[in-house]
Amino acid sequence: MRGRWHRQLPLDQRAAVGLALNDWNRERIWPKAYVREEEGLLALYSEVSADFEPGATEDQLAQVLACGLGTGVQLFAALESTLPTAPPAPDIPDN
């Protein structure tokens, strides 16, 4: 299960993002946190995976979904307080 943070950050924030995500990954098992560059901005992701090749019960699936959703929300809430907010975009008329 993968989640994507609603915010994107400028490329010059890569060092701060790297520190925040490394701290998260070092201190917690779930979710895996990582960053990708997308269209000139940084996008932050959470991911929880499980091997269900031999099969899974409904309870096991529900547990992984709850873990993925719950820990992803925790990661993104922590990022809100850790990473600086981007300045508002300038108000430029369309015409």
C-alpha positions in Angstrom: 0.0 0.0 0.0 1.4 3.4 -1.0 0.4 6.9 0.1 1.5 10.2 -1.3 1.8 13.4 0.8 -0.6 16.1 -0.4 2.3 18.7 -0.5 5.2 18.9 -2.9 8.4 20.6 -2.0 11.0 22.5 -4.1 14.2 20.7 -5.0 16.3 22.9 -2.7 14.5 21.2 0.3 16.0 17.8 -0.7 18.6 17.8 2.2 15.9 18.6 4.8 13.6 16.0 3.3 16.3 13.4 3.3 17.1 14.0 7.0 13.4 13.8 8.0 12.8 10.6 6.1 16.0 9.0 7.3 15.1 9.8 10.9 11.6 8.3 10.3 13.0 5.1 8.7 15.6 4.7 11.4 13.2 5.0 14.2 10.2 3.1 12.9 9.4 -0.1 11.0 6.4 1.2 9.1 5.8 2.8 6.8 8.8 2.9 4.5 9.3 6.6 3.7 10.9 7.9 0.5 11.1 10.8 -1.9 10.9 11.1 -5.7 11.5 13.9 -8.0 8.4 14.6 -10.1 8.2 17.4 -12.6 10.8 19.5 -10.8 9.4 19.1 -7.3 9.9 16.6 -4.5 7.0 14.1 -3.8 7.1 12.2 -0.5 5.6 8.7 -0.2 4.8 6.1 2.4 4.7 2.4 1.7 3.8 -0.8 3.6 4.0 -4.1 1.9 3.5 -7.8 2.8 4.1 -11.1 1.1 0.8 -12.8 0.5 2.0 -15.3 -2.0 0.9 -18.2 0.1 -2.4 -16.6 0.7 -4.0 -14.4 3.4 -7.1 -14.3 5.5 -9.4 -11.3 5.5 -8.1 -10.4 9.0 -4.5 -10.4 7.7 -5.5 -8.2 4.8 -7.4 -5.8 7.1 -4.4 -5.6 9.4 -2.0 -4.6 6.6 -4.5 -2.1 5.3 -5.0 -0.6 8.8 -1.2 -0.5 9.3 -0.6 1.1 5.9 -3.3 3.8 6.4 -2.6 4.5 10.0 1.2 4.7 9.8 1.1 6.7 6.6 -1.1 9.3 8.3 1.3 9.4 11.2 4.3 10.0 8.8 2.5 12.8 6.9 1.4 14.4 10.2 5.0 14.3 11.4 6.3 15.8 8.1 3.8 18.7 8.5 5.5 19.7 11.8 9.1 18.9 10.6 9.3 20.4 7.1 8.9 24.1 6.4 5.8 25.2 4.5 6.3 26.5 1.0 5.6 30.2 0.5 2.3 30.9 -1.3 2.5 31.1 -5.1 2.5 34.6 -6.4 -0.8 36.0 -7.6 -0.3 36.3 -11.3 -3.2 37.0 -13.6 -3.8 34.5 -16.3 -4.0 37.1 -19.1 
